[in-house]
């Protein structure tokens, strides 16, 4: 574990089905440490989610405490309430020590990060606890995706959490509402912190893939020595698996 002042933390933030898995892995190839164990691949993400189980478990526990669907897919009012309440969670010495201990035993490089879409809702909690245990260089990397592509991807996955599923038009409206809340939160984070905001579509455009990855790497303080491998990760097959 490196000293606090030498550590850069990169939370990768974005709505579900916005390409955050694909981009997190690309950043991992460029040197962003993600730790282990990672969530195992699933049918809707066969090449991996690239999410550490610890962050998932903490996020689920907090959402359950708030009585919000633990998948982070819920009516807009619940999502907004979760974000508001996450800024009020009491961080006692035991909680801070547990998170600090996990970080200390898990990450060994100067630049590490994590990805879990639920973190968008609970970012006020995470920024507070990280600062409380001594980290100051926190650089959110935000991924956005066009609503017209994100919503159908959510519907194809077939899980809108606690939002009632029935009429396809209503399902689309609910998914779009969740997309709106997540992205409004992300843009609010960008307004208040030094953040890098990227468009998923820019990574898929061969004319801009390299420039976008280089921009992200510079922001996060990562090397571009493995840039060709990171670009190769963003292939048509990978895009199909992620969408």
Helices and strands as residue ranges (DSSP letters): G 4-6, E 8-14, H 20-29, H 53-65, H 76-86, H 93-106, E 111-115, H 118-132, E 141-144, H 147-157, H 168-192, E 196-199, H 200-204, H 209-220, H 227-233, H 236-242
